[in-house]
Amino acid sequence: MLVEGFDEILLAISAGNNPHTILSAPELVSRQIDFSSAENITVNRAVFEKISYRDNPDGWLGVFPTPKRTLNDLQLSSTPLIIVTESVEKPGNLGAILRTADAAHVNALIVSDPRTDIYNPNVVRASRGTLFTVPTIESSNEDTLAFLRKNGIKILAATPQAVSIYTDQNLRGPLAVVVGTEDEGLTDFWMNQADIQVKIPMLGKVNSLNVSIATALIVYEAVRQRG
């Protein structure tokens, strides 16, 4: 996987990931660090800008082995708070959800029935490196459900069709906030399994928010209730 950006590379390393290769452009870098344990390749500005995924690159890019994690690797708190995304396909949305997950200190993000690679460079970029601070797992719907049931974690489904508003529910116990895509929402698989269905009040002409915004609202309500 490619990890671009000085801060993102340091977060990846601090999470136990060791780079195979580090590419840098001396004309762009403003901060230095010793990456002598990896192969180091120096390129000029023009070459780096060709391989960069950013509009204003900082001159650092790392090639890392792709982590291999499963649901069994997750370590849960006594009152876990988990985010489950079903079939979210835009790397930018997944990255934004990871930033919320990091800020709210959730136990994990489970990417269920994924439509995008969680190690896509654009996910790394959009997450500002929080992909490496939040335990993130790819899984099937069925395996995710079995994991949640086994650990006694209630399932909260966010849907515009719900009757209850998310602030009216008790979110203090073990909880998985499950969200789907803006276009399709959650499938019947999760709607039928949900212990709680909630909606976010929509007072305008459209009936849904961006999935990352909806996730942030509900997760932070859980954080607020937990004090």
N, C-alpha and C positions, 0 to 999 in steps of 0.2 A: 504494500500500500504506500501511497505517496502522502507525506505530511509536509505541508508548506508553511513556513513562518517560524521565526526564532522561538517565540513563546510556545507555539504548538509542539515544536520538536522537544522542547524541555519538558512539557507536560507528558508527552508520550514516553520519554525516557524515565521520568519520575514514576510512571505507572508500571515500570518494569519492561518496557519495550526497548530493544536495542537495535539501532539502525544498521543496515548493511552498508549503506552508502550515504554520504552527505555531499550535496552539491551546493556551491556558493559562488556568488558573483561579487568580488571585492569592490566593484564600483557601486554596489547597492547596499552593502552591509554597513550597519552603524554600531553593532554590538558583536563582540567576539567571544568564543568559547572553544575549549579544546575538545574536538570530536575525534581524537587520535585513535580511538578503539574501532572506528569505522573507516572504510575506504573514503578518501576525500578527493573530490573532483572540483577543480576551479574552472569556471567558464566566464566569458565576458558578458556584459550587460545584455547585448542583443540576443545571445543564445538563451540566457536565463529568462528573458521576457517571452521567448517563444515557448518555453516549457512551463511557464508559470500559469497558475489558475487565477491569478489576482490582477486587478487593474494597477495596483501600486505595490509590487512585490518588495520584500525587504532583503532579498538576496540569499535566503536560506531554504533548502528543500532536502528532505530526508526520505530514503527508501527503507521501509521497515517490513519485517515479516508480518503477515496478517495474523492477528490474534485468533486463537481457537478457544471459544468459551461456550459452555452449555448452561442450561438452567441449574444443573447440579453444582455449578461453581458459585452460585449466588449465596452470599451470607446476609441473612435478613436480621433486622433489628427486632425487638420484642413487639413493636407495633409498626410493621412495615408499611411504607407508602411506595407504591409502584406505578409506573406509567406503562400502559400497553397501547401500542399503535397498530392498527390493523390496516395493512395494505397502503400505508402512506408512501406515495411515489416520488414526491419532490424532495431532493436533497436539502434544499433550503429550509423546508418545513421541519424535516427531521433534525437538522442542525439547530434550529430555533428551539425545538422541544428539548433538546439536550442542554441548551443553556438554561432553560427553566429548571430542568431536572437537577442540574448542578447547583443553581442558586437556592433551590428549595431543599437540597440535600435529600433527595429521594433515594430509596435503596437500589433501584434498578430501572432501566428502560428495556422493555421487551418489545422487539420489533416482530410482530406476528404476521405471518404470511407476507413477507416483504416483497415490495415491487422495486426497491432500489437497494444497492449494495451499501450496507452501513459504513463500509470503509471507502466509499467513493470520495475522491479528493474534495469534492464540493460539500460533502457532509462534514468533513474535517474543517474546511474553511468556514462554513456557516455556523458550526458549533464553537468556533474560536478555541478548539482543542479540548472542549469539555467531553468529547467522545472518550477521552482517556481518564476523566475524573469520575464518570458515571458508569457503573457496570452495565454494559449494553450487550444484549443477547438477541440473536435471530432464532426464531422458533416457529413452529406451526401453531395454528389455532388450537388444535386438539391437545398438543403437549403443553401449551401455555395454560389452558384451562385446567388440565390435570395437576399442574404445578400449583396453581392458585388454590384449588380445592384441597390438595394435600396439606397445604400450609395454613388453611383456615382464613384465607384472605377474601373479603367480600369484593364483589365485582360491581363497579359503578359504570354504567353506560351513559355517555353523553349523546343526547339526540333531541332535535327540535320537536319531536312528537311526544316527548314526555310531558306529564302533568306537573310534576314537582319541580320547583326552582332549586338550583344546586345549593344555595345558601340556607335552605330550609332543612337540609338533611344533616344527620350526625355523621361527620367524617373523621371521628377521632380514633376509630378502631382500625385494625389491619385492612388496608384498602388498595385496590387496583383501579386506577382511573383509565378506562378504555375509550379510545377515540378512533374515529375512522376518517375517511377522506371527505373533503368538502362536497364533492360531486355526488358521492354515493352514500356517505355516512357509514354506519356500522351494518354488517350483514346480519341476517337472522340468527346466525350462530351465536353472536354475542348478545343480541337483543333478547333471545330466549333464555340465555344463561344468566343474565344480569340480576343481581340481588336488588339493585337500586337503579332507577332510570331518572335522569335529571335533564333539565334544559337551562339554557342561559337566556334571560329575557331579551327579546329582540323587538325593538320599538320602531324600526325603520321599514324599508320596503323589501329587504332580503331576509332570509330566514336562517342564516348561519354565518358564523365568523370563520376566519382563517383557523385551521386546526391547531396551529401553535398558540394562537391567542386564547382559544377556548380551553386548551390544556392548561395554560398558565393560570387562568382565572380559577378553575376548579382546584388545581393543585395548591394554589396559594390560599384558597378558602380552607382547605384541609390543614395547611400549616397554621393559619390564624386560629382555627378551632383548637389545635393542639398546643397553642401557647408558645 
